[in-house]
Amino acid sequence: MRVTDVTLENFKCYEDAELDLSTGITVVHGVNGSGKSTLLEAIFFALYGSRALDDRTLSDVVTTGATSTAVELGFTHDGERYRIERRVTRRDERTSTTKCVLEGPDDQIEGARDVRAFVASLLRMDATAFVNCAYVRQGEVNKLIHASPADRQDMIDDLLQLGALETYRERASEARLGVKDVLDEVRGQATTLDEQIEAKREKNLHDRLNELETERAEIDEAIDRYESQRETAVETRDAAEAVLETHEEVRAEIDELTAEIETLREKIRETASDREAATDDIADLESTRRELTERRSTVLERVSIDDESTVAARLDALADRETEIRDELEDVRVAISEAQSAAERHRETASTLESDAEAARERAEELKTSITDARQTIDERESALADLDEEIEVERARFDDAPVDFGDAADHVETLRSRADELDEQVADVRAERTALVAAIEDAEALLAEGQCPECGQPVDDAPHVTGLEDKRAEKAALDDRLSALREERADLEERIDRAEALHEAERRVERLRDNRETTAQLLAEKRETVGEKEEQYEDLLAEAADAESEADTAHDRAADLDSDIDDLRDRLGDLNGTQADLREERTALETAQDCTEQIEACDRQIETLRERRADWETMNDERRTQLSAARDRRDELRDSVDEDRLETARDDLERADSYIEQVDETLSDRRERRSEVQSAIGAVENELEELESLEARRAAVADRLTAVESVYEDAETLQETYGTLRTDLRQRNVETLERLVNETFDLLYQNDTYAGIDLDGSYRLTVYQKDGDPLDPDQLSGGERAIFNLSLRCAIYRLLAEGVDGSGPLPPLILDEPTVFLDAGHVGQLVTLVETMRDLGVEQILLVSHDEELVGAADELVHVTTDPTTNRSAVERRKTDLARILAE
């Protein structure tokens, strides 16, 4: 596998970067903190996504201030080209992958999970295996040596694909245990079925079924016999009930006729009584008619009418006269009411006018007081205007000796503040440069004080950190002078800013005073205009009060005239009421005579009606007497038809039949209940027989399944042992090869006679042997020795993978991030040899992050990383091999 190119957009410190990578050794070079390691992290992130972030989150890869980041990675693998694009977006507090696409030679894969799975399958290593083999991250060079033997074993087994064999063995073990569970379950089923079959056979189900069927046949025969006898008893009962029902019908008809006879007799008596009562009513009506005739004659005589036929005409004439009187009364009442209302309105008007006059005089007095107050306010505001003019002149006078004109103070303050910001930035830059220079001087002075390097023991007189010490001290003194000058200029500028801000405040105060003066002048003009209006209103109110008092006197006079007219109308109203009473008395007498005539006519009609009813009632009684005679004859005929002996016999038959049916029904109920019990028992026995047959069939099937499961269990056991044996054999072969490669690589890097070799046991436990044969744990090595040891182990694992793959699956690039941290100059040279050796062994691409000049010189290609001090953003530049070597020299 070879990385061909990587493109970054807002990835950590990179705002926009593109980089093409070639085969061979590529060194990423630059000052500390410039973003060298970030390039390697971007490659790792493009391949594995969030799994490459350890304890960090997706939001950590997005550049500060940006909302999204994008990484594109091109690479070749096994002769095929691939490209991965990942985009991460931050919204509010949530950051997520919004695009993840891998384009390959045959297909396009989308989704972070699917892309990560494809990469792991393609490279035959997940993110953890990648950093344990191909990618030595900064600060993790000692990761394998610090791991426990068990963790180291898991790491190396996974890289060498032995983990898959362990997975297969565990799966075979799980399958064996699963089959064992099934085998135990099937054996248990067989035992349970045997017990159930034996329990069924002990019940002698066939004999029990024969006994029950015989008993059911006997019960069916008895039920048939009882049902036949019951039918005979039912026929006897029905015949007796028919005779009795016929007798009951005759008795009911006799009772009905008896009741009908009594009803006819009662109606005849009632009708005769009604005829006698009608005769008495006719006599009473004739007496009432005579009394009414006498009363009518008396009333007509009182009103001087001889002929009763003229009563109606006289009533009509009275009605017309009463209407005339009522209309005139209504007119008089209306006239009185209107006069009273008019007089009241005039009085109310007079009262209102008097109140208005009084209110107008009161408002005039209030206005007079308000006019006096307003004139005093005008004097006060004229004095306030003079004071404001004086304050404005005082503030403007502050600009007479100022460096800026009135109105330009705000721009002057902004200019001075901008210069102050520039000075602050310069002070910060000089201070940072001085801090870095002080640290370098202190490191060099410490080395000089020691006389030799505390790590490697080499002399430091000619070291690059020491030879330029005097120049650094001179540079520090220049920086101190520069910093002092900048601080003095900044203090002077601060005083100028204070004076400029005071002038700016004077400008704002003049503006506020001008606003106040304009407002005061406007209020003064409004107040003068208001005083004039109020004086006019004062004169108008006095005239309005005089007019209202005059109109009130006129209204009182009109009300007195109306009171005199009301007295005359009331006299006329009394005369009309007397005439109306006389007419009402005459009309009452005439209406009484008219009522008497109507009542006399009603008496005549009632007398005629009663005489007609007496004739009708006599006819009705004649008809009822005929019906009474026919009912008596029919009743006598029915009484003669009744046979008492036959009735008695029928009653006896009915009683005996009912008694027998009751007894036989009870017997049949018992027999039928018993038959149901027997039938249920037969069904239960038949069900048990069917269950027995089913159990025997299931037992035969379980026996076949038991044979098959026992065979599968033996196969799973054999497969588990095979995977375990194969894994052990392969691990031992890999341990032997890895031990050889570790020793070869360690000898190449560490050219020292202190150690005899490295031992690696079957559990990947590492032991270093000194020349005298004493064993050492790798943790007992010095910092530099541990770094060499771990690099040797990493490269040995990589070589083992390469030898084991045999070209069928190319490995990823070998990536080393700051591998020289703990190495002295001599061992750095051996590291260069190791890197070149790995290339000769077939590693197509090696990426190193380092600022070591010897490694830079060994590069086929140099990637230079720089940082913009203004934006703090990183940029990359690829340089040719000859330029890299020139920089190294």
PyMOL commands that set and color helices and strands:
alter all, ss='L'
color gray80, all
select helices_A, chain A and resi 36-52+58-61+112-123+127-133+143-146+149-159+162-201+205-302+308-399+409-450+464-467+469-641+644-749+778-780+783-805+825-840+853-857+881-888
alter helices_A, ss='H'
color red, helices_A
select strands_A, chain A and resi 2-11+14-20+24-29+68-77+80-91+94-103+108-110+135-136+755-760+766-770+775-776+814-817+845-849+861-867+874-879
alter strands_A, ss='S'
color yellow, strands_A
deselect
rebuild
show_as cartoon
